[in-house]
Amino acid sequence: MTDAKAVAEKLLQVNAVKLNLKQPFTWASGWKSPIYCDNRRILSFPFTRDFIKSEMCNIVFEKFPQAELLAGVATAGIRGVQWLLIN
């Protein structure tokens, strides 16, 4: 299983991913999408949270080894950057 598939599986296991083809979700940006990932759900599942945090760190270290700053945007990005900074 690839890392991306493992992350997707974990998100599905904690019911973070929602699908609604008939009534798309409206994101904070105003965009409409038939898929929504409620990242707040993973906060209640420590193993899943730690796994996703680890995978996020791996990607940042691999793709951006020279990065000196990280930034997150409201609404969900701030939590993700906070996890990365803890590591």
C-alpha positions in Angstrom: 0.0 0.0 0.0 1.3 3.4 -0.9 1.7 6.2 1.7 -1.2 8.1 0.0 -3.5 5.1 0.1 -2.6 4.5 3.8 -3.5 8.1 4.6 -6.7 7.8 2.7 -7.6 4.6 4.4 -7.0 6.2 7.9 -9.2 9.2 7.0 -12.0 6.8 5.8 -11.7 4.7 9.0 -12.4 7.7 11.2 -15.2 9.0 9.0 -13.4 12.2 8.1 -14.2 11.9 4.4 -17.7 12.9 3.3 -19.2 12.6 -0.2 -22.4 14.2 -1.4 -22.9 14.3 -5.2 -26.4 15.8 -5.0 -25.7 18.7 -2.7 -22.0 19.7 -2.9 -20.2 21.1 0.2 -19.4 24.8 0.2 -15.9 25.3 1.4 -14.9 28.4 3.4 -13.4 29.7 0.1 -16.9 29.5 -1.5 -15.9 26.7 -3.8 -18.4 23.8 -4.1 -17.1 20.2 -4.0 -18.8 16.8 -3.8 -16.0 15.7 -1.3 -15.2 17.2 2.1 -12.5 16.0 4.5 -13.2 17.1 8.0 -9.7 17.1 9.5 -11.1 17.9 12.9 -12.2 14.3 13.1 -8.7 13.0 13.4 -8.1 14.9 16.6 -10.1 12.3 18.4 -8.0 9.4 17.1 -4.4 9.7 18.4 -3.0 6.9 16.3 -4.5 8.3 13.1 -3.4 11.8 14.0 0.2 10.7 14.7 0.3 8.7 11.5 -1.0 11.6 9.3 1.3 14.0 11.1 4.3 11.7 10.4 3.3 11.4 6.7 3.0 15.2 6.4 6.5 15.6 7.9 7.9 13.1 5.5 6.5 15.0 2.5 7.7 18.3 3.7 11.2 17.0 4.4 11.3 15.2 1.1 9.9 17.8 -1.2 11.1 21.0 0.6 14.4 20.1 2.4 15.6 23.7 2.4 12.3 25.2 3.8 12.9 27.6 6.6 9.3 28.7 7.2 5.9 27.0 7.3 2.5 28.7 7.1 -1.0 27.5 7.5 -4.2 29.3 6.3 -7.5 29.3 8.1 -9.5 27.1 8.5 -7.8 23.8 8.6 -4.2 24.6 7.6 -3.2 26.1 10.9 -3.6 22.8 12.8 -1.5 20.9 10.2 1.4 23.4 10.4 1.2 23.2 14.2 1.7 19.4 14.0 4.7 19.9 11.6 6.3 22.4 13.9 6.0 20.1 16.9 8.1 17.5 15.0 
